[in-house]
């Protein structure tokens, strides 16, 4: 009978409790001792379930971080996730903030392995800056870790990435040439090419050899990031300037980096006017 009881309990202990109860009644004919055994088994199982349900989940992902980089660069943030609960747990790590156009955020890993209580696991957040990101732009990536034991248990941090200045300026064309007659005016046009990721105000100065009038001799040109802006000036050719080769030197000075000066040259050949002498 004991063997039959053992087999019955083994066969039905993982199934519906009422069915196990019926089996025990059938075996014992309603005997009290085995009914007591059943109640003890039920109590042990309830205690195990209560112990499981009383597990406390916890997580800590540490402090916020700040970083910076140039357009197209990847800025990497290194973090540590700590299981602050009282039992092993796994966690999902997700991005909770929208990603701007052209940017990219990668998290490794996005799901942890089982982490013992009190133990830690490293994870990284990689933020790639957009190729056309404007200097000074900030993007805050909100990273959240969620317990897989209790999804109401979360912790988050913010990685803030600032876009640095990428300076790139050009003055084109580097050389202009022209031919005109004495007593006329000649106009030249150049372009400021701003490949920087910030707005620029360029100071344009011109010098004249020989010292003929150039209008304007100095001007300011504003150009937005990743934009091109033209500027022009006019050289007044004196009536007695025939037979002269005039050179105008153009100097463009950056406001973002005043030590940067770009130059261009405009060469004008002035033809003779019959009866007029050259300078």
Buried (B, 14 or more C-beta within 10 A) or exposed (E): EEEEBEEBBEEBEEEEEEEBBEBBBEBBEEEEEBBEBBEEBEEEEEEEEEEEEEBEBBBBBBEBBEBEBBBEBEBBBEBEBBBBBEBBBBBBBBBEBEBEEEBEBEBEBEEBEEBEBEEEBEBEBBBBBBBEBBBEBEBEBBBBBBBBBBEEBBBBBBBBBBBBBBBEBEBEEEEBEBEBBBBBEBEBEBBBBBEBBBBBEBBBBBEBEEEBEBEEEEBEBEBEBBBEBEBEBEBBBBEBBBBBEBEBEBBBBBBBEEEEBBEBBBBBEBEBBEEBEEB
